Amino acid sequence: MSASPSAHGSGAASAWVQRWSHLLAPGASVLDVACGVGRHLAWFAQRGHAVTGIDQDTALATQQVPEATLVTADIENGPWPLMHNMAPQQFGAVVVTNYLWRPLFPTLLNSVAPGGLLLYETFAAGNETVGRPSQPDFLLQPGELISVCAGWHVVAFEQGYLENPARFVQRIAALRSFTHPESGAVPSRHTL
């Protein structure tokens, strides 16, 4: 299926991504999973980050963000294409919006470098009352992202209803915990 201007990922960067992108270290690399037409690739590239996007159709993202590294792959039915030394390649941030494929959770978490950022926002239970997606396989259950990020430093979490368009969402901004190798210090300040 080819993308269209109204395709997944069109328009401005998600307000959630905009709000929490300051948690990403300057110059850190960013992976946008199910990148659509590249709205988050463009957002981070404009802020000086090296960006990589992955989707089953990257034609429009290529046009919108020509400097991005784009990987065209079926990540639900094929192997994870971003491997390095038999482990997922790591990025300073992994961004996922409007996409849910639970079998990928371990790979996505392992794709975040120590001290890196996970920004995840997608549809949640309740959305079946206002539109699509409506199948439980494509809707996060209450608190599911908190469970997925157990052991991480959760900076922000929300779940609830949004208007324009009407939808139920769940979203998280979480940092992969780490201890500094020289000082043993754990970063603890994150501007809200």
ChimeraX attribute file (.defattr): number of C-alpha atoms within 10 A of each C-alpha:
attribute: neighborCount
match mode: 1-to-1
recipient: residues
	/A:1	5
	/A:2	9
	/A:3	17
	/A:4	11
	/A:5	10
	/A:6	9
	/A:7	12
	/A:8	17
	/A:9	20
	/A:10	19
	/A:11	13
	/A:12	12
	/A:13	18
	/A:14	16
	/A:15	9
	/A:16	17
	/A:17	21
	/A:18	13
	/A:19	12
	/A:20	20
	/A:21	19
	/A:22	13
	/A:23	20
	/A:24	19
	/A:25	14
	/A:26	11
	/A:27	13
	/A:28	17
	/A:29	22
	/A:30	27
	/A:31	29
	/A:32	23
	/A:33	22
	/A:34	25
	/A:35	29
	/A:36	26
	/A:37	28
	/A:38	32
	/A:39	21
	/A:40	30
	/A:41	30
	/A:42	20
	/A:43	19
	/A:44	23
	/A:45	19
	/A:46	11
	/A:47	12
	/A:48	12
	/A:49	21
	/A:50	19
	/A:51	24
	/A:52	21
	/A:53	26
	/A:54	23
	/A:55	20
	/A:56	17
	/A:57	20
	/A:58	22
	/A:59	16
	/A:60	19
	/A:61	27
	/A:62	16
	/A:63	12
	/A:64	15
	/A:65	21
	/A:66	13
	/A:67	15
	/A:68	21
	/A:69	15
	/A:70	23
	/A:71	17
	/A:72	14
	/A:73	17
	/A:74	15
	/A:75	17
	/A:76	12
	/A:77	7
	/A:78	8
	/A:79	10
	/A:80	16
	/A:81	14
	/A:82	14
	/A:83	13
	/A:84	9
	/A:85	6
	/A:86	7
	/A:87	12
	/A:88	19
	/A:89	18
	/A:90	22
	/A:91	21
	/A:92	24
	/A:93	28
	/A:94	24
	/A:95	23
	/A:96	21
	/A:97	23
	/A:98	20
	/A:99	16
	/A:100	19
	/A:101	11
	/A:102	14
	/A:103	10
	/A:104	13
	/A:105	14
	/A:106	12
	/A:107	17
	/A:108	20
	/A:109	19
	/A:110	17
	/A:111	23
	/A:112	24
	/A:113	22
	/A:114	16
	/A:115	21
	/A:116	24
	/A:117	31
	/A:118	31
	/A:119	21
	/A:120	22
	/A:121	25
	/A:122	20
	/A:123	26
	/A:124	27
	/A:125	22
	/A:126	19
	/A:127	22
	/A:128	16
	/A:129	12
	/A:130	13
	/A:131	12
	/A:132	12
	/A:133	17
	/A:134	16
	/A:135	10
	/A:136	13
	/A:137	12
	/A:138	19
	/A:139	25
	/A:140	23
	/A:141	16
	/A:142	15
	/A:143	14
	/A:144	14
	/A:145	23
	/A:146	19
	/A:147	10
	/A:148	13
	/A:149	19
	/A:150	11
	/A:151	12
	/A:152	19
	/A:153	17
	/A:154	18
	/A:155	16
	/A:156	15
	/A:157	15
	/A:158	15
	/A:159	21
	/A:160	15
	/A:161	15
	/A:162	10
	/A:163	7
	/A:164	5
	/A:165	8
	/A:166	12
	/A:167	21
	/A:168	22
	/A:169	22
	/A:170	23
	/A:171	25
	/A:172	22
	/A:173	26
	/A:174	26
	/A:175	27
	/A:176	21
	/A:177	18
	/A:178	16
	/A:179	12
	/A:180	12
	/A:181	8
	/A:182	6
	/A:183	7
	/A:184	9
	/A:185	10
	/A:186	12
	/A:187	13
	/A:188	8
	/A:189	8
	/A:190	10
	/A:191	8
	/A:192	9
